[in-house]
Amino acid sequence: MRCIVCHGDDIRVGDVREELRVEENIIYIPIQIPVCHTCGERYYDRRTVQHLEEVEQRLREGKANLQEVGKVLMVAHEAGASC
């Protein structure tokens, strides 16, 4: 199999974290999929897409088993700051 983006042939199944956003939260879902190790293009089969859709549905319903792995912080906007 050749990559559809870079035409490289270094495509191997690897562990990746798919990112879903639900409201203000970012949830990582660990999956194994083929990834081009030249450009990073990911290849999803129907079963994987269906799995991601099912996880997203459970998240929206509040039925997913989640583990906290860190925090996301944001710099507060300061009055008079030019950035």
N, CA, C and O atoms as a Tinker XYZ file with bonds, in Angstrom:
   332  protein
     1  N      0.839000   -1.183000    0.000000    73     2
     2  CA     0.000000    0.000000    0.000000    64     1     3
     3  C      0.883000    1.246000    0.000000    63     2     4     5
     4  O      1.873000    1.320000    0.729000    81     3
     5  N      0.516000    2.207000   -0.816000    73     3     6
     6  CA     1.229000    3.476000   -0.872000    64     5     7
     7  C      0.343000    4.574000   -0.277000    63     6     8     9
     8  O     -0.883000    4.533000   -0.381000    81     7
     9  N      0.985000    5.538000    0.336000    73     7    10
    10  CA     0.280000    6.657000    0.943000    64     9    11
    11  C     -0.368000    7.515000   -0.143000    63    10    12    13
    12  O      0.253000    7.826000   -1.160000    81    11
    13  N     -1.626000    7.892000    0.089000    73    11    14
    14  CA    -2.323000    8.719000   -0.901000    64    13    15
    15  C     -1.862000   10.172000   -0.876000    63    14    16    17
    16  O     -2.152000   10.928000   -1.803000    81    15
    17  N     -1.149000   10.572000    0.173000    73    15    18
    18  CA    -0.688000   11.955000    0.284000    64    17    19
    19  C      0.726000   12.110000   -0.273000    63    18    20    21
    20  O      0.957000   12.913000   -1.176000    81    19
    21  N      1.678000   11.332000    0.272000    73    19    22
    22  CA     3.082000   11.520000   -0.103000    64    21    23
    23  C      3.611000   10.411000   -1.019000    63    22    24    25
    24  O      4.747000   10.473000   -1.490000    81    23
    25  N      2.781000    9.405000   -1.263000    73    23    26
    26  CA     3.139000    8.257000   -2.107000    64    25    27
    27  C      4.255000    7.399000   -1.523000    63    26    28    29
    28  O      4.854000    6.585000   -2.226000    81    27
    29  N      4.531000    7.585000   -0.230000    73    27    30
    30  CA     5.521000    6.757000    0.450000    64    29    31
    31  C      4.971000    5.364000    0.692000    63    30    32    33
    32  O      3.767000    5.131000    0.596000    81    31
    33  N      5.867000    4.445000    1.007000    73    31    34
    34  CA     5.429000    3.065000    1.235000    64    33    35
    35  C      5.721000    2.585000    2.655000    63    34    36    37
    36  O      5.725000    1.380000    2.910000    81    35
    37  N      5.964000    3.507000    3.577000    73    35    38
    38  CA     6.246000    3.149000    4.967000    64    37    39
    39  C      4.986000    3.321000    5.811000    63    38    40    41
    40  O      4.928000    4.184000    6.686000    81    39
    41  N      3.977000    2.491000    5.539000    73    39    42
    42  CA     2.715000    2.543000    6.262000    64    41    43
    43  C      2.661000    1.332000    7.185000    63    42    44    45
    44  O      2.731000    0.184000    6.745000    81    43
    45  N      2.531000    1.627000    8.498000    73    43    46
    46  CA     2.482000    0.559000    9.498000    64    45    47
    47  C      1.383000    0.850000   10.506000    63    46    48    49
    48  O      1.047000    2.006000   10.763000    81    47
    49  N      0.831000   -0.212000   11.072000    73    47    50
    50  CA    -0.158000   -0.042000   12.129000    64    49    51
    51  C      0.556000    0.477000   13.367000    63    50    52    53
    52  O      1.594000   -0.045000   13.774000    81    51
    53  N     -0.018000    1.507000   13.950000    73    51    54
    54  CA     0.590000    2.100000   15.133000    64    53    55
    55  C     -0.454000    2.569000   16.121000    63    54    56    57
    56  O     -1.633000    2.698000   15.792000    81    55
    57  N     -0.007000    2.821000   17.327000    73    55    58
    58  CA    -0.876000    3.356000   18.374000    64    57    59
    59  C     -0.974000    4.868000   18.214000    63    58    60    61
    60  O      0.044000    5.558000   18.168000    81    59
    61  N     -2.193000    5.378000   18.129000    73    59    62
    62  CA    -2.422000    6.815000   18.042000    64    61    63
    63  C     -3.514000    7.195000   19.036000    63    62    64    65
    64  O     -4.268000    6.343000   19.506000    81    63
    65  N     -3.586000    8.476000   19.345000    73    63    66
    66  CA    -4.660000    9.000000   20.188000    64    65    67
    67  C     -5.517000    9.914000   19.333000    63    66    68    69
    68  O     -5.086000   10.992000   18.922000    81    67
    69  N     -6.722000    9.474000   19.075000    73    67    70
    70  CA    -7.674000   10.303000   18.342000    64    69    71
    71  C     -8.258000   11.308000   19.332000    63    70    72    73
    72  O     -8.534000   10.962000   20.481000    81    71
    73  N     -8.444000   12.533000   18.894000    73    71    74
    74  CA    -8.933000   13.598000   19.769000    64    73    75
    75  C    -10.373000   13.941000   19.431000    63    74    76    77
    76  O    -10.700000   14.215000   18.276000    81    75
    77  N    -11.237000   13.926000   20.448000    73    75    78
    78  CA   -12.615000   14.373000   20.298000    64    77    79
    79  C    -12.840000   15.547000   21.232000    63    78    80    81
    80  O    -12.316000   15.581000   22.345000    81    79
    81  N    -13.618000   16.499000   20.774000    73    79    82
    82  CA   -13.985000   17.634000   21.623000    64    81    83
    83  C    -15.471000   17.525000   21.936000    63    82    84    85
    84  O    -16.312000   17.421000   21.043000    81    83
    85  N    -15.763000   17.551000   23.224000    73    83    86
    86  CA   -17.145000   17.535000   23.683000    64    85    87
    87  C    -17.286000   18.704000   24.646000    63    86    88    89
    88  O    -16.731000   18.694000   25.744000    81    87
    89  N    -18.041000   19.715000   24.214000    73    87    90
    90  CA   -18.183000   20.969000   24.939000    64    89    91
    91  C    -16.791000   21.569000   25.157000    63    90    92    93
    92  O    -16.074000   21.800000   24.184000    81    91
    93  N    -16.398000   21.821000   26.381000    73    91    94
    94  CA   -15.088000   22.416000   26.667000    64    93    95
    95  C    -13.999000   21.366000   26.900000    63    94    96    97
    96  O    -12.857000   21.710000   27.206000    81    95
    97  N    -14.347000   20.107000   26.758000    73    95    98
    98  CA   -13.414000   19.024000   27.070000    64    97    99
    99  C    -12.773000   18.434000   25.819000    63    98   100   101
   100  O    -13.388000   18.381000   24.754000    81    99
   101  N    -11.535000   17.995000   25.969000    73    99   102
   102  CA   -10.819000   17.274000   24.914000    64   101   103
   103  C    -10.597000   15.868000   25.441000    63   102   104   105
   104  O    -10.033000   15.678000   26.518000    81   103
   105  N    -11.044000   14.890000   24.676000    73   103   106
   106  CA   -10.929000   13.496000   25.098000    64   105   107
   107  C    -10.056000   12.764000   24.090000    63   106   108   109
   108  O    -10.288000   12.843000   22.884000    81   107
   109  N     -9.048000   12.050000   24.593000    73   107   110
   110  CA    -8.194000   11.226000   23.746000    64   109   111
   111  C     -8.719000    9.802000   23.748000    63   110   112   113
   112  O     -9.030000    9.247000   24.802000    81   111
   113  N     -8.816000    9.218000   22.574000    73   111   114
   114  CA    -9.248000    7.840000   22.430000    64   113   115
   115  C     -8.101000    7.059000   21.814000    63   114   116   117
   116  O     -7.730000    7.316000   20.668000    81   115
   117  N     -7.526000    6.102000   22.554000    73   115   118
   118  CA    -6.423000    5.315000   21.996000    64   117   119
   119  C     -6.953000    4.295000   20.986000    63   118   120   121
   120  O     -7.882000    3.543000   21.278000    81   119
   121  N     -6.354000    4.281000   19.801000    73   119   122
   122  CA    -6.723000    3.317000   18.766000    64   121   123
   123  C     -5.460000    2.855000   18.047000    63   122   124   125
   124  O     -4.405000    3.482000   18.139000    81   123
   125  N     -5.595000    1.745000   17.331000    73   123   126
   126  CA    -4.513000    1.256000   16.477000    64   125   127
   127  C     -4.993000    1.304000   15.032000    63   126   128   129
   128  O     -5.989000    0.676000   14.671000    81   127
   129  N     -4.260000    2.066000   14.209000    73   127   130
   130  CA    -4.621000    2.214000   12.806000    64   129   131
   131  C     -3.351000    2.303000   11.963000    63   130   132   133
   132  O     -2.276000    2.595000   12.487000    81   131
   133  N     -3.470000    2.052000   10.664000    73   131   134
   134  CA    -2.320000    2.262000    9.779000    64   133   135
   135  C     -1.987000    3.753000    9.682000    63   134   136   137
   136  O     -2.870000    4.596000    9.522000    81   135
   137  N     -0.687000    4.054000    9.784000    73   135   138
   138  CA    -0.201000    5.429000    9.717000    64   137   139
   139  C      0.999000    5.474000    8.789000    63   138   140   141
   140  O      1.876000    4.613000    8.865000    81   139
   141  N      1.047000    6.473000    7.911000    73   139   142
   142  CA     2.219000    6.670000    7.067000    64   141   143
   143  C      3.317000    7.270000    7.943000    63   142   144   145
   144  O      3.136000    8.337000    8.528000    81   143
   145  N      4.435000    6.594000    8.030000    73   143   146
   146  CA     5.523000    7.075000    8.871000    64   145   147
   147  C      6.406000    8.095000    8.151000    63   146   148   149
   148  O      7.410000    8.549000    8.701000    81   147
   149  N      6.034000    8.448000    6.934000    73   147   150
   150  CA     6.730000    9.506000    6.211000    64   149   151
   151  C      6.047000   10.853000    6.452000    63   150   152   153
   152  O      6.703000   11.838000    6.789000    81   151
   153  N      4.700000   10.888000    6.272000    73   151   154
   154  CA     3.990000   12.168000    6.392000    64   153   155
   155  C      2.970000   12.208000    7.530000    63   154   156   157
   156  O      2.471000   13.284000    7.860000    81   155
   157  N      2.651000   11.069000    8.133000    73   155   158
   158  CA     1.716000   11.051000    9.248000    64   157   159
   159  C      0.261000   10.819000    8.877000    63   158   160   161
   160  O     -0.596000   10.800000    9.760000    81   159
   161  N     -0.040000   10.643000    7.603000    73   159   162
   162  CA    -1.426000   10.393000    7.183000    64   161   163
   163  C     -1.955000    9.144000    7.881000    63   162   164   165
   164  O     -1.267000    8.128000    7.975000    81   163
   165  N     -3.202000    9.240000    8.373000    73   163   166
   166  CA    -3.846000    8.125000    9.070000    64   165   167
   167  C     -4.900000    7.497000    8.169000    63   166   168   169
   168  O     -5.530000    8.180000    7.361000    81   167
   169  N     -5.082000    6.188000    8.319000    73   167   170
   170  CA    -6.054000    5.442000    7.517000    64   169   171
   171  C     -7.040000    4.740000    8.435000    63   170   172   173
   172  O     -6.654000    3.907000    9.256000    81   171
   173  N     -8.319000    5.081000    8.292000    73   171   174
   174  CA    -9.370000    4.558000    9.156000    64   173   175
   175  C    -10.246000    3.589000    8.367000    63   174   176   177
   176  O    -10.682000    3.900000    7.259000    81   175
   177  N    -10.502000    2.413000    8.944000    73   175   178
   178  CA   -11.458000    1.508000    8.317000    64   177   179
   179  C    -12.839000    1.763000    8.923000    63   178   180   181
   180  O    -12.968000    2.520000    9.885000    81   179
   181  N    -13.866000    1.132000    8.360000    73   179   182
   182  CA   -15.238000    1.368000    8.817000    64   181   183
   183  C    -15.430000    1.004000   10.288000    63   182   184   185
   184  O    -16.125000    1.708000   11.021000    81   183
   185  N    -14.821000   -0.082000   10.709000    73   183   186
   186  CA   -14.977000   -0.531000   12.089000    64   185   187
   187  C    -14.401000    0.496000   13.069000    63   186   188   189
   188  O    -14.991000    0.759000   14.117000    81   187
   189  N    -13.262000    1.065000   12.726000    73   187   190
   190  CA   -12.651000    2.076000   13.590000    64   189   191
   191  C    -13.508000    3.332000   13.650000    63   190   192   193
   192  O    -13.696000    3.900000   14.726000    81   191
   193  N    -14.025000    3.770000   12.519000    73   191   194
   194  CA   -14.886000    4.951000   12.481000    64   193   195
   195  C    -16.146000    4.699000   13.303000    63   194   196   197
   196  O    -16.585000    5.575000   14.049000    81   195
   197  N    -16.727000    3.512000   13.172000    73   195   198
   198  CA   -17.915000    3.167000   13.946000    64   197   199
   199  C    -17.595000    3.180000   15.444000    63   198   200   201
   200  O    -18.395000    3.664000   16.244000    81   199
   201  N    -16.440000    2.655000   15.821000    73   199   202
   202  CA   -16.014000    2.659000   17.223000    64   201   203
   203  C    -15.901000    4.107000   17.735000    63   202   204   205
   204  O    -16.380000    4.415000   18.827000    81   203
   205  N    -15.280000    4.981000   16.959000    73   203   206
   206  CA   -15.135000    6.380000   17.369000    64   205   207
   207  C    -16.497000    7.058000   17.516000    63   206   208   209
   208  O    -16.698000    7.849000   18.437000    81   207
   209  N    -17.423000    6.755000   16.622000    73   207   210
   210  CA   -18.768000    7.329000   16.705000    64   209   211
   211  C    -19.498000    6.837000   17.953000    63   210   212   213
   212  O    -20.204000    7.607000   18.605000    81   211
   213  N    -19.330000    5.551000   18.286000    73   211   214
   214  CA   -19.967000    4.997000   19.479000    64   213   215
   215  C    -19.383000    5.625000   20.750000    63   214   216   217
   216  O    -20.123000    5.941000   21.682000    81   215
   217  N    -18.075000    5.804000   20.788000    73   215   218
   218  CA   -17.448000    6.438000   21.949000    64   217   219
   219  C    -17.943000    7.876000   22.082000    63   218   220   221
   220  O    -18.251000    8.325000   23.186000    81   219
   221  N    -18.022000    8.596000   20.972000    73   219   222
   222  CA   -18.508000    9.975000   21.019000    64   221   223
   223  C    -19.936000   10.031000   21.547000    63   222   224   225
   224  O    -20.268000   10.923000   22.329000    81   223
   225  N    -20.778000    9.104000   21.137000    73   223   226
   226  CA   -22.158000    9.068000   21.618000    64   225   227
   227  C    -22.204000    8.827000   23.125000    63   226   228   229
   228  O    -22.954000    9.491000   23.840000    81   227
   229  N    -21.400000    7.874000   23.608000    73   227   230
   230  CA   -21.348000    7.604000   25.051000    64   229   231
   231  C    -20.851000    8.834000   25.819000    63   230   232   233
   232  O    -21.344000    9.132000   26.907000    81   231
   233  N    -19.874000    9.544000   25.248000    73   231   234
   234  CA   -19.369000   10.760000   25.889000    64   233   235
   235  C    -20.469000   11.802000   26.021000    63   234   236   237
   236  O    -20.637000   12.405000   27.081000    81   235
   237  N    -21.212000   12.012000   24.953000    73   235   238
   238  CA   -22.285000   13.015000   24.964000    64   237   239
   239  C    -23.397000   12.635000   25.944000    63   238   240   241
   240  O    -24.068000   13.506000   26.498000    81   239
   241  N    -23.587000   11.329000   26.154000    73   239   242
   242  CA   -24.610000   10.859000   27.087000    64   241   243
   243  C    -24.080000   10.776000   28.523000    63   242   244   245
   244  O    -24.840000   10.474000   29.443000    81   243
   245  N    -22.788000   11.042000   28.720000    73   243   246
   246  CA   -22.194000   10.979000   30.043000    64   245   247
   247  C    -21.981000    9.562000   30.540000    63   246   248   249
   248  O    -21.908000    9.333000   31.748000    81   247
   249  N    -21.881000    8.601000   29.619000    73   247   250
   250  CA   -21.766000    7.188000   29.992000    64   249   251
   251  C    -20.381000    6.608000   29.767000    63   250   252   253
   252  O    -20.198000    5.398000   29.902000    81   251
   253  N    -19.422000    7.417000   29.433000    73   251   254
   254  CA   -18.074000    6.910000   29.144000    64   253   255
   255  C    -17.245000    6.843000   30.414000    63   254   256   257
   256  O    -17.395000    7.671000   31.312000    81   255
   257  N    -16.376000    5.859000   30.478000    73   255   258
   258  CA   -15.450000    5.703000   31.592000    64   257   259
   259  C    -14.198000    6.515000   31.271000    63   258   260   261
   260  O    -13.408000    6.124000   30.412000    81   259
   261  N    -14.013000    7.650000   31.959000    73   259   262
   262  CA   -12.907000    8.548000   31.654000    64   261   263
   263  C    -11.880000    8.551000   32.776000    63   262   264   265
   264  O    -12.203000    8.353000   33.947000    81   263
   265  N    -10.641000    8.782000   32.384000    73   263   266
   266  CA    -9.533000    8.904000   33.330000    64   265   267
   267  C     -8.874000   10.252000   33.081000    63   266   268   269
   268  O     -8.521000   10.566000   31.945000    81   267
   269  N     -8.703000   11.052000   34.130000    73   267   270
   270  CA    -8.054000   12.348000   33.978000    64   269   271
   271  C     -6.556000   12.133000   33.786000    63   270   272   273
   272  O     -5.923000   11.405000   34.551000    81   271
   273  N     -5.992000   12.771000   32.760000    73   271   274
   274  CA    -4.568000   12.589000   32.464000    64   273   275
   275  C     -3.780000   13.898000   32.514000    63   274   276   277
   276  O     -2.569000   13.886000   32.292000    81   275
   277  N     -4.413000   14.987000   32.790000    73   275   278
   278  CA    -3.703000   16.255000   32.850000    64   277   279
   279  C     -4.683000   17.406000   32.922000    63   278   280   281
   280  O     -5.879000   17.214000   33.140000    81   279
   281  N     -4.159000   18.601000   32.737000    73   279   282
   282  CA    -4.985000   19.803000   32.766000    64   281   283
   283  C     -4.663000   20.654000   31.555000    63   282   284   285
   284  O     -3.553000   20.619000   31.023000    81   283
   285  N     -5.642000   21.409000   31.138000    73   283   286
   286  CA    -5.438000   22.391000   30.086000    64   285   287
   287  C     -5.589000   23.756000   30.736000    63   286   288   289
   288  O     -6.594000   24.031000   31.391000    81   287
   289  N     -4.603000   24.600000   30.556000    73   287   290
   290  CA    -4.621000   25.928000   31.153000    64   289   291
   291  C     -4.545000   26.985000   30.059000    63   290   292   293
   292  O     -4.010000   26.731000   28.979000    81   291
   293  N     -5.078000   28.166000   30.336000    73   291   294
   294  CA    -5.040000   29.247000   29.369000    64   293   295
   295  C     -4.582000   30.510000   30.083000    63   294   296   297
   296  O     -4.981000   30.769000   31.219000    81   295
   297  N     -3.752000   31.286000   29.422000    73   295   298
   298  CA    -3.304000   32.560000   29.983000    64   297   299
   299  C     -4.492000   33.514000   29.969000    63   298   300   301
   300  O     -5.149000   33.682000   28.942000    81   299
   301  N     -4.763000   34.134000   31.108000    73   299   302
   302  CA    -5.864000   35.083000   31.218000    64   301   303
   303  C     -5.510000   36.354000   30.474000    63   302   304   305
   304  O     -4.368000   36.813000   30.507000    81   303
   305  N     -6.493000   36.912000   29.810000    73   303   306
   306  CA    -6.287000   38.176000   29.101000    64   305   307
   307  C     -6.125000   39.301000   30.106000    63   306   308   309
   308  O     -6.958000   39.460000   30.998000    81   307
   309  N     -5.080000   40.068000   29.974000    73   307   310
   310  CA    -4.821000   41.167000   30.899000    64   309   311
   311  C     -5.199000   42.481000   30.239000    63   310   312   313
   312  O     -4.921000   42.691000   29.058000    81   311
   313  N     -5.820000   43.350000   30.984000    73   311   314
   314  CA    -6.214000   44.655000   30.457000    64   313   315
   315  C     -4.992000   45.432000   30.003000    63   314   316   317
   316  O     -3.997000   45.494000   30.726000    81   315
   317  N     -5.048000   46.018000   28.836000    73   315   318
   318  CA    -3.950000   46.812000   28.317000    64   317   319
   319  C     -2.877000   45.998000   27.597000    63   318   320   321
   320  O     -1.932000   46.569000   27.053000    81   319
   321  N     -3.008000   44.699000   27.587000    73   319   322
   322  CA    -2.017000   43.853000   26.894000    64   321   323
   323  C     -2.219000   43.986000   25.389000    63   322   324   325
   324  O     -3.349000   44.083000   24.910000    81   323
   325  N     -1.114000   43.989000   24.654000    73   323   326
   326  CA    -1.211000   44.189000   23.205000    64   325   327
   327  C     -1.209000   42.878000   22.421000    63   326   328   329
   328  O     -1.150000   42.917000   21.192000    81   327
   329  N     -1.269000   41.737000   23.071000    73   327   330
   330  CA    -1.250000   40.480000   22.321000    64   329   331
   331  C     -2.577000   39.908000   22.082000    63   330   332
   332  O     -2.690000   38.851000   21.462000    81   331
